């Protein structure tokens, strides 16, 4: 099974489908942030007595961080219709139970369950109060009151500020807190599921399930709302305080912001002839619902302008922000199940069938549920494909390619060994330089015998001697997509950085183990890493 690209991880964990939602690259800069003083509780939201539950230390942040389970029915462009429960994070911003999270965590859910501060002994119901599709924010109200809550960081957010990411990654009820610094004050928030005015780049590790959790200062004050990551480059992203606070003010008055009532994602077909906003779910009673939009529809244009040609929500959100989400917007839709073309209006005429589509293929994938690769054009090639067991896409400049069977003995320690045979595929501008760790390249190997070593962790541990003398391991992190699960090591060597990934197939964990080694020298090599991770696969029987 081939896989769609993955770059910056959009961090909500879909438990029943093992789908990791991902995001796109985040180039550019944001608009100038307004002046704010955010550490004082808002008079409309907090009474004088409520200040006793304001969190004032990093140690107490946990008490105000929540795990959210969204239950509902959704339609995914790759997996089709499914009913499931996704888990993300959030944080309480008022003692009455008002909490902030990401739109993509909650919109379209029939039922929300909330656990507060890692306490799994009690769950709370919660109601969605207001959302912003384009800014990927949502305000919910948890039943009850008297909750601990977080205040906002009052000072300028500058590069080097020490920050902590709090939340419940990977659907695990165990609270986590990771440390880092702000590495970029104002990054762009263009992605395949949102178009955020300003995001903060930082290096406090976040994983799927951290979506909607807070990024806090050393005093436990909120700097931003975590929503995306690009783990291969140790880059993580939070929606900035200065973008978030004005939207909360609108939420408090019951207003949705830049929202028509869908949980949507930008998709582009492989041949780039079809693009649009894929509707995963529709909020009952919303303008989208009243217009007749259904889960599984593809919105191809608004106001006669095509959408998502660049794989992002930018054009969709720009139109909504220009025209207003309460005004009438002309809309064209492709309904995949029936291959019908529809026209109508948001906040106006309901959709009607106006024709049929010549499209007969499956809907374009959302790049692993939400991620968008950069436009690579004709710069990549498939190797080797066809009858070989292994396949991946690499830069055309990596034109020294070798594929063969690798037969060797793996030393397990204690005098124990196993003999194995693996299919192997390598590509680089110069294979000699790559194997000498002086140039970029990739080596992909998979074997049915490596299960005798143990799992992917043991396999990765067994490679340490390849690098330990000449390199330094920077970190180890988890890997998960719709097909494979595993871990990867990031090594820093004298001339190259090396990312070594060990994985097994989720559907049949005992079938084989695989190793994918990528050496990085330039920024372009990170693009190559993304494409390799997006496309590596075992497509034929292994030796």
C-alpha positions as CSV (number, residue, x, y, z in Angstrom):
1,X,0.0,0.0,0.0
2,X,1.5,3.3,-1.1
3,X,1.4,6.2,1.3
4,X,0.8,9.9,0.8
5,X,3.4,12.5,1.8
6,X,4.0,13.6,5.4
7,X,5.8,16.7,6.4
8,X,4.6,18.8,9.4
9,X,2.5,16.7,11.7
10,X,-0.9,18.0,12.5
11,X,-1.3,16.6,16.0
12,X,-4.6,14.8,16.6
13,X,-4.5,11.0,17.1
14,X,-7.5,9.1,15.6
15,X,-7.6,6.0,17.8
16,X,-9.8,3.7,15.9
17,X,-8.2,4.3,12.5
18,X,-4.6,4.8,13.5
19,X,-4.6,7.9,11.3
20,X,-2.2,10.7,12.1
21,X,-3.3,14.0,10.9
22,X,-0.5,16.1,9.4
23,X,0.1,19.6,8.2
24,X,2.0,21.4,5.5
25,X,5.1,23.5,5.2
26,X,4.9,26.9,6.9
27,X,6.8,29.5,4.9
28,X,6.5,33.2,5.2
29,X,5.7,35.7,7.9
30,X,2.6,37.0,9.7
31,X,1.0,40.4,10.1
32,X,2.2,42.7,12.9
33,X,0.8,41.6,16.2
34,X,-1.3,44.0,18.3
35,X,-0.2,45.2,21.7
36,X,-1.7,43.1,24.4
37,X,-1.6,42.8,28.2
38,X,-2.8,39.3,28.7
39,X,-2.0,38.2,32.2
40,X,-5.0,39.8,33.9
41,X,-8.2,37.7,33.9
42,X,-10.9,39.1,31.6
43,X,-13.7,40.9,33.5
44,X,-16.4,39.3,31.4
45,X,-15.2,35.8,32.0
46,X,-13.7,35.7,35.5
47,X,-15.3,37.0,38.7
48,X,-13.1,38.4,41.4
49,X,-13.3,35.2,43.5
50,X,-12.2,33.1,40.5
51,X,-8.6,34.4,40.6
52,X,-7.9,31.9,43.4
53,X,-7.8,29.1,40.8
54,X,-5.5,30.9,38.4
55,X,-2.4,28.8,37.8
56,X,0.8,30.7,38.7
57,X,3.5,28.1,38.3
58,X,4.8,25.6,35.8
59,X,4.2,22.7,38.3
60,X,0.5,23.5,38.4
61,X,-0.1,23.8,34.6
62,X,-1.2,20.1,34.6
63,X,-4.3,21.0,36.7
64,X,-5.7,23.1,33.8
65,X,-4.7,21.0,30.8
66,X,-7.4,18.7,29.4
67,X,-7.6,15.7,27.2
68,X,-10.5,15.7,24.7
69,X,-12.1,12.8,23.0
70,X,-14.3,13.7,20.0
71,X,-16.7,11.0,18.9
72,X,-18.5,11.1,15.6
73,X,-18.8,10.0,12.0
74,X,-16.4,11.4,9.4
75,X,-15.6,10.8,5.7
76,X,-11.9,10.6,4.9
77,X,-10.7,10.8,1.2
78,X,-8.5,7.8,1.6
79,X,-10.3,5.7,4.2
80,X,-13.9,6.5,3.4
81,X,-16.6,6.8,6.0
82,X,-15.8,5.8,9.5
83,X,-17.1,6.3,13.0
84,X,-14.4,6.8,15.5
85,X,-13.0,8.8,18.4
86,X,-10.1,11.2,18.1
87,X,-8.1,12.5,21.0
88,X,-6.5,15.9,21.3
89,X,-5.5,18.3,24.1
90,X,-6.8,21.7,25.3
91,X,-6.6,24.0,28.3
92,X,-9.0,25.8,30.6
93,X,-9.0,29.6,30.4
94,X,-11.6,30.4,33.0
95,X,-12.7,28.7,36.2
96,X,-16.2,28.3,34.9
97,X,-14.9,25.6,32.6
98,X,-14.3,27.5,29.3
99,X,-11.4,25.8,27.5
100,X,-9.5,26.4,24.3
101,X,-8.5,23.7,21.8
102,X,-8.0,23.3,18.0
103,X,-11.0,23.4,15.6
104,X,-9.8,20.2,14.0
105,X,-10.0,18.4,17.4
106,X,-13.7,19.1,17.9
107,X,-15.6,20.2,14.8
108,X,-18.0,17.6,13.5
109,X,-18.1,15.6,16.7
110,X,-21.4,14.3,18.0
111,X,-20.0,13.9,21.5
112,X,-17.2,15.4,23.5
113,X,-15.6,13.8,26.6
114,X,-13.1,15.6,28.6
115,X,-10.6,14.6,31.3
116,X,-9.0,17.3,33.4
117,X,-5.4,17.3,34.7
118,X,-4.8,13.6,33.8
119,X,-7.5,12.4,36.2
120,X,-9.0,9.4,34.4
121,X,-11.4,8.6,37.2
122,X,-13.9,11.2,36.0
123,X,-14.9,12.4,32.6
124,X,-16.9,15.6,31.8
125,X,-19.2,16.4,28.9
126,X,-18.4,19.6,27.0
127,X,-20.3,21.8,24.6
128,X,-18.7,23.6,21.6
129,X,-19.4,27.3,22.0
130,X,-17.6,28.8,19.0
131,X,-15.0,27.8,16.4
132,X,-12.7,29.2,13.8
133,X,-12.0,26.9,10.8
134,X,-9.3,29.2,9.3
135,X,-7.5,29.9,12.6
136,X,-7.9,26.3,13.9
137,X,-9.3,27.4,17.3
138,X,-12.3,26.3,19.2
139,X,-13.9,27.4,22.5
140,X,-15.7,24.7,24.5
141,X,-17.5,24.8,27.8
142,X,-16.9,21.9,30.3
143,X,-19.7,21.0,32.6
144,X,-19.2,22.2,36.2
145,X,-17.1,25.1,37.6
146,X,-14.3,25.9,40.0
147,X,-11.6,24.7,37.7
148,X,-7.9,25.7,37.7
149,X,-7.2,27.9,34.6
150,X,-4.3,29.4,32.8
151,X,-3.5,33.1,32.2
152,X,-1.7,34.6,29.3
153,X,2.0,35.5,29.0
154,X,2.1,39.4,29.2
155,X,5.5,40.2,27.7
156,X,6.8,40.3,24.2
157,X,7.3,36.8,22.7
158,X,10.9,36.7,21.5
159,X,13.4,34.2,20.1
160,X,15.1,32.4,22.9
161,X,12.1,32.5,25.3
162,X,12.0,29.3,27.3
163,X,8.8,27.4,26.7
164,X,7.1,24.2,27.6
165,X,4.6,22.1,25.6
166,X,1.9,20.5,27.8
167,X,-0.7,17.9,26.7
168,X,-1.6,14.3,26.2
169,X,0.1,13.0,23.0
170,X,-0.6,9.8,21.2
171,X,-4.0,9.4,22.9
172,X,-2.3,8.5,26.1
173,X,-3.9,9.7,29.3
174,X,-0.5,10.3,30.9
175,X,0.3,14.1,31.0
176,X,3.5,15.2,29.3
177,X,5.6,18.4,29.5
178,X,8.5,19.0,27.1
179,X,11.0,21.9,27.2
180,X,12.3,24.1,24.4
181,X,12.8,27.7,23.3
182,X,11.0,29.9,20.8
183,X,13.1,29.6,17.6
184,X,11.0,32.0,15.4
185,X,8.7,34.6,16.6
186,X,6.5,34.9,13.5
187,X,6.2,32.0,11.1
188,X,3.3,31.7,8.6
189,X,0.5,29.3,9.5
190,X,-0.6,28.3,6.0
191,X,-1.5,24.6,6.0
192,X,-3.9,22.1,4.4
193,X,-6.4,22.4,7.3
194,X,-6.0,26.1,8.4
195,X,-4.7,29.5,7.4
196,X,-3.4,31.1,10.6
197,X,-2.2,34.7,10.7
198,X,0.7,34.0,12.9
199,X,2.3,31.0,14.4
200,X,5.3,30.6,16.7
201,X,8.0,28.1,15.8
202,X,9.7,26.3,18.8
203,X,11.6,23.1,19.6
204,X,9.6,21.8,22.6
205,X,8.7,18.3,21.3
206,X,5.0,17.7,20.4
207,X,3.4,14.6,19.0
208,X,0.0,13.6,17.6
209,X,-2.5,14.2,20.4
210,X,-0.8,17.5,21.6
211,X,-3.2,19.4,19.3
212,X,-4.9,22.2,21.2
213,X,-2.6,22.0,24.2
214,X,-0.8,25.1,25.6
215,X,2.7,26.3,25.0
216,X,3.6,28.0,28.3
217,X,6.3,30.0,29.9
218,X,8.4,29.1,33.0
219,X,5.6,30.7,35.1
220,X,2.9,28.6,33.5
221,X,1.5,31.4,31.3
222,X,0.2,30.7,27.8
223,X,2.4,31.7,24.9
224,X,0.4,29.9,22.2
225,X,-1.7,26.9,21.2
226,X,0.2,23.9,19.8
227,X,-1.2,22.6,16.5
228,X,1.5,21.3,14.2
229,X,5.0,19.7,14.0
230,X,7.7,18.8,11.6
231,X,9.6,16.3,13.7
232,X,12.2,15.4,11.1
233,X,13.6,18.9,11.5
234,X,12.7,19.3,15.2
235,X,10.3,22.2,14.3
236,X,7.1,22.6,16.2
237,X,4.4,25.2,15.9
238,X,1.9,27.0,18.1
239,X,-0.8,29.5,17.2
240,X,0.5,32.7,18.7
241,X,-1.1,34.5,21.7
242,X,-1.5,37.7,19.6
243,X,-3.6,35.8,17.0
244,X,-5.5,33.9,19.6
245,X,-6.7,36.6,22.0
246,X,-8.8,38.7,19.6
247,X,-10.5,35.5,18.4
248,X,-11.3,34.5,22.0
249,X,-13.0,38.0,22.4
250,X,-15.3,37.1,19.5
251,X,-15.8,33.6,20.8
252,X,-17.0,35.0,24.1
253,X,-19.9,36.8,22.4
254,X,-20.9,33.6,20.8
255,X,-19.5,34.4,17.3
256,X,-17.9,31.8,15.1
257,X,-14.9,33.3,13.2
258,X,-14.1,32.6,9.6
259,X,-16.3,29.5,9.7
260,X,-19.0,28.0,7.5
261,X,-19.4,24.8,9.6
262,X,-17.2,22.1,8.1
263,X,-14.2,20.2,9.3
264,X,-12.3,20.5,6.0
265,X,-8.9,19.8,4.5
266,X,-7.2,20.9,1.2
267,X,-6.5,18.2,-1.3
268,X,-4.8,18.1,-4.7
269,X,-4.9,15.2,-7.2
270,X,-1.6,13.7,-8.3
271,X,-1.8,15.2,-11.7
272,X,-2.9,18.6,-10.2
273,X,-6.0,18.7,-12.4
274,X,-8.3,18.6,-9.4
275,X,-8.2,20.4,-6.1
276,X,-10.5,21.8,-3.4
277,X,-11.6,21.6,0.2
278,X,-12.6,18.1,1.2
279,X,-15.5,18.0,3.7
280,X,-14.8,15.5,6.4
281,X,-17.9,16.4,8.5
282,X,-20.6,19.1,8.6
283,X,-21.9,20.9,11.7
284,X,-25.7,20.6,12.0
285,X,-27.5,23.9,11.5
286,X,-24.4,25.7,10.0
287,X,-24.4,27.5,6.7
288,X,-22.7,24.5,5.2
289,X,-25.5,22.2,6.4
290,X,-28.2,24.6,5.3
291,X,-26.7,24.8,1.8
292,X,-26.8,21.0,1.6
293,X,-23.1,20.2,1.9
294,X,-22.4,16.6,2.9
295,X,-19.4,14.8,4.3
296,X,-17.5,13.5,1.4
297,X,-18.1,16.6,-0.8
298,X,-15.3,18.5,-2.4
299,X,-15.7,22.3,-2.6
300,X,-13.9,23.2,-5.8
301,X,-14.6,26.9,-5.9
302,X,-16.0,29.8,-3.9
303,X,-17.1,33.0,-5.7
304,X,-15.9,31.3,-9.0
305,X,-12.4,31.2,-7.7
306,X,-10.7,27.7,-7.6
307,X,-9.6,26.4,-4.3
308,X,-6.5,24.7,-2.8
309,X,-4.4,24.5,-6.0
310,X,-1.3,25.0,-3.8
311,X,-2.5,22.3,-1.3
312,X,-3.3,24.8,1.4
313,X,-6.5,26.5,2.8
314,X,-5.1,29.9,2.0
315,X,-7.4,30.7,-1.0
316,X,-10.5,29.3,0.8
317,X,-9.8,31.3,4.0
318,X,-8.8,34.5,2.1
319,X,-12.2,34.5,0.4
320,X,-14.1,33.9,3.6
321,X,-12.2,36.7,5.4
322,X,-12.8,39.0,2.5
323,X,-16.5,38.3,1.9
324,X,-17.4,37.4,5.5
325,X,-18.7,34.0,6.6
326,X,-22.3,35.4,7.1
327,X,-22.6,36.7,3.5
328,X,-23.8,34.8,0.5
329,X,-20.9,33.0,-1.3
330,X,-21.3,31.2,-4.6
331,X,-20.1,27.6,-4.4
332,X,-19.3,24.7,-6.7
333,X,-19.1,21.2,-5.4
334,X,-18.1,17.7,-6.6
335,X,-20.0,14.9,-4.8
336,X,-17.7,11.9,-5.1
337,X,-20.2,9.1,-4.2
338,X,-22.5,10.0,-7.1
339,X,-19.9,11.8,-9.3
340,X,-22.4,14.8,-9.5
341,X,-21.5,18.4,-10.0
342,X,-23.5,20.8,-7.8
343,X,-23.8,24.6,-7.6
344,X,-25.4,26.7,-4.9
345,X,-24.6,29.2,-2.2
346,X,-23.5,29.4,1.4
347,X,-26.0,31.6,3.2
348,X,-28.2,31.5,0.0
349,X,-29.5,29.0,-2.5
350,X,-29.2,25.4,-1.6
351,X,-27.0,23.2,-3.8
352,X,-28.6,21.6,-6.9
353,X,-27.2,19.1,-9.3
354,X,-26.0,20.7,-12.6
355,X,-24.2,17.9,-14.2
356,X,-21.9,14.9,-13.8
357,X,-18.2,14.7,-13.4
358,X,-15.8,12.8,-15.7
359,X,-13.7,11.9,-12.6
360,X,-13.8,8.2,-12.0
361,X,-10.7,7.7,-9.8
362,X,-10.7,7.8,-6.0
363,X,-10.7,11.2,-4.5
364,X,-7.3,12.9,-4.2
365,X,-5.6,12.0,-0.9
366,X,-5.2,14.8,1.7
367,X,-1.5,14.1,2.0
368,X,-1.8,11.7,4.9
369,X,-4.9,13.4,6.4
370,X,-3.7,16.9,6.1
371,X,-0.1,17.3,5.1
372,X,1.0,19.0,2.0
373,X,4.4,18.5,0.4
374,X,6.1,21.4,-1.4
375,X,5.6,21.4,-5.2
376,X,8.3,19.1,-6.4
377,X,7.5,19.2,-10.1
378,X,9.6,16.8,-12.1
379,X,12.6,16.9,-9.7
380,X,11.9,13.4,-8.2
381,X,11.9,9.9,-9.6
382,X,10.6,6.5,-8.5
383,X,13.2,3.9,-7.7
384,X,13.2,1.1,-8.6
385,X,9.6,0.1,-8.6
386,X,8.1,-2.6,-10.9
387,X,9.1,-6.0,-9.7
388,X,11.5,-5.1,-7.0
389,X,10.3,-5.5,-3.4
390,X,11.1,-1.9,-2.4
391,X,10.0,1.4,-3.8
392,X,10.5,5.1,-3.0
393,X,10.8,8.5,-4.6
394,X,14.2,10.3,-4.5
395,X,15.6,13.5,-6.2
396,X,16.6,12.9,-9.8
397,X,20.1,14.2,-8.9
398,X,20.5,11.1,-6.7
399,X,21.1,9.1,-9.8
400,X,23.5,6.5,-8.6
401,X,21.1,3.7,-7.7
402,X,21.8,0.2,-6.5
403,X,19.4,-2.6,-5.5
404,X,20.4,-6.0,-4.3
405,X,19.9,-8.7,-1.7
406,X,21.8,-8.1,1.5
407,X,22.9,-11.3,3.2
408,X,24.7,-11.0,6.5
409,X,24.9,-12.0,10.1
410,X,23.4,-9.9,12.9
411,X,25.2,-10.1,16.2
412,X,22.8,-10.1,19.1
413,X,25.3,-10.0,22.0
414,X,26.3,-12.8,24.3
415,X,27.7,-14.7,21.4
416,X,24.3,-15.1,19.8
417,X,23.8,-14.3,16.1
418,X,21.1,-14.6,13.4
419,X,21.7,-15.0,9.7
420,X,19.4,-12.8,7.5
421,X,18.6,-11.8,4.0
422,X,17.1,-8.4,3.2
423,X,16.1,-6.5,0.1
424,X,18.1,-3.3,-0.1
425,X,17.8,-0.2,-2.2
426,X,20.2,2.8,-2.1
427,X,20.3,6.1,-4.0
428,X,22.6,9.1,-3.8
429,X,24.5,11.6,-6.0
430,X,27.6,9.6,-5.0
431,X,27.0,6.3,-3.3
432,X,30.7,6.3,-2.2
433,X,30.3,9.6,-0.4
434,X,27.0,8.5,1.1
435,X,28.4,5.3,2.5
436,X,31.4,7.3,3.9
437,X,29.0,9.7,5.6
438,X,30.3,12.6,3.7
439,X,27.4,13.2,1.3
440,X,23.6,12.9,1.0
441,X,21.7,9.8,0.1
442,X,19.3,7.0,1.2
443,X,19.5,3.3,2.0
444,X,16.2,1.4,2.4
445,X,16.3,-2.3,3.5
446,X,13.6,-4.7,4.7
447,X,13.8,-8.3,6.0
448,X,11.5,-11.0,7.1
449,X,14.3,-12.3,9.4
450,X,14.8,-9.2,11.5
451,X,11.9,-10.1,13.7
452,X,14.3,-12.6,15.3
453,X,16.2,-9.6,16.7
454,X,13.0,-8.3,18.4
455,X,11.0,-5.3,17.5
456,X,11.8,-2.0,15.8
457,X,13.4,-0.7,19.0
458,X,15.8,-3.6,19.2
459,X,16.6,-3.2,15.6
460,X,17.3,0.5,16.0
461,X,19.4,-0.3,19.1
462,X,21.4,-2.8,17.1
463,X,22.5,-0.1,14.6
464,X,24.2,2.1,17.2
465,X,27.7,0.8,16.5
466,X,27.3,2.1,12.9
467,X,27.6,5.7,14.1
468,X,28.7,5.8,17.7
469,X,32.4,6.4,17.0
470,X,32.0,9.2,14.5
471,X,28.6,10.7,15.3
472,X,26.5,11.9,18.3
473,X,22.8,10.9,18.7
474,X,20.7,14.0,19.1
475,X,17.4,12.4,19.9
476,X,15.1,9.4,19.4
477,X,11.4,9.9,18.5
478,X,8.2,8.0,17.6
479,X,7.1,7.5,14.0
480,X,3.5,6.7,12.9
481,X,1.6,6.9,9.7
482,X,-1.4,5.0,8.2
483,X,0.8,2.0,7.2
484,X,3.9,1.9,9.4
485,X,4.8,2.4,13.1
486,X,8.3,2.7,14.6
487,X,11.0,5.0,15.9
488,X,13.8,7.0,14.5
489,X,17.2,8.3,15.7
490,X,18.7,11.6,14.6
491,X,22.5,11.5,14.5
492,X,24.8,14.5,14.0
493,X,28.0,13.5,12.3
494,X,31.0,15.6,11.1
495,X,29.8,16.1,7.5
496,X,26.2,15.0,7.5
497,X,23.2,14.5,9.7
498,X,21.6,11.0,9.6
499,X,18.0,10.1,10.2
500,X,17.6,6.3,10.8
501,X,14.1,5.0,10.9
502,X,13.1,1.5,12.0
503,X,9.5,0.5,11.2
504,X,7.0,-2.4,11.0
505,X,3.7,-2.6,9.1
506,X,0.7,-1.9,11.4
507,X,-1.6,-4.4,9.7
508,X,0.9,-7.3,10.2
509,X,3.6,-6.4,12.7
510,X,5.4,-9.8,12.3
511,X,5.6,-9.7,8.5
512,X,8.9,-7.8,8.3
513,X,11.0,-4.9,9.7
514,X,12.6,-2.1,7.7
515,X,15.4,0.4,8.1
516,X,15.4,3.7,6.1
517,X,18.7,5.7,6.5
518,X,18.8,9.2,5.1
519,X,21.9,11.4,5.1
520,X,21.3,15.2,5.1
521,X,23.7,17.9,4.1
522,X,21.6,20.8,2.7
523,X,18.1,22.2,3.3
524,X,17.0,20.5,0.0
525,X,17.9,17.2,1.6
526,X,15.1,17.7,4.2
527,X,12.7,17.9,1.2
528,X,14.1,14.6,0.0
529,X,13.6,13.1,3.5
530,X,10.0,14.2,3.4
531,X,9.4,12.6,0.0
532,X,11.2,9.4,1.0
533,X,9.2,9.0,4.2
534,X,6.1,9.7,2.2
535,X,6.7,7.1,-0.4
536,X,8.8,4.2,0.9
537,X,7.0,0.9,0.7
538,X,7.4,-2.8,0.4
539,X,5.3,-3.7,-2.7
540,X,6.4,-7.2,-3.6
541,X,7.4,-10.3,-1.6
542,X,10.7,-10.1,0.2
543,X,13.5,-12.6,-0.4
